[in-house]
Amino acid sequence: MNAFILDTHIALWWLADDARLTPRLRELIGRASDVYLSSASTWEVAIKLAIGKLKLDLEADTTFASVCAAQGFRLLSVEHADAWAVLSLPMTRADPFDRLIAATARRRGWTIVTADAVFDELGVPTLKP
């Protein structure tokens, strides 16, 4: 089975058991052998928490990454080659987090699980709810 990398909002939806994550998509993620979460997503969540754009109910000494890892998602560090692969993407108005996740997926031949249409513009395979 193809490996998946989660867009940040999909990981958040998974953790919150959000209805926007369809049962079909939840099943596909749950059955996948490799589901990755980029450190870019952790960075994005940390920034949004710091500026008050996001609220997470985490226990003390618990991080977004540790909660995701407990769900079975594989934590993926950003490599220099991933950052450099952003250069090969079409120039769009996609935010830097999306561009890095897209470059990571493209470089590794993975599918991005997302509800965001911006990835279509970036020319990477997606799986949508």
PyMOL commands that set and color helices and strands:
alter all, ss='L'
color gray80, all
select helices_A, chain A and resi 8-16+23-31+39-50+64-70+80-88+96-108+118-121
alter helices_A, ss='H'
color red, helices_A
select strands_A, chain A and resi 4-6+35-38+74-76+111-113+126-127
alter strands_A, ss='S'
color yellow, strands_A
deselect
rebuild
show_as cartoon
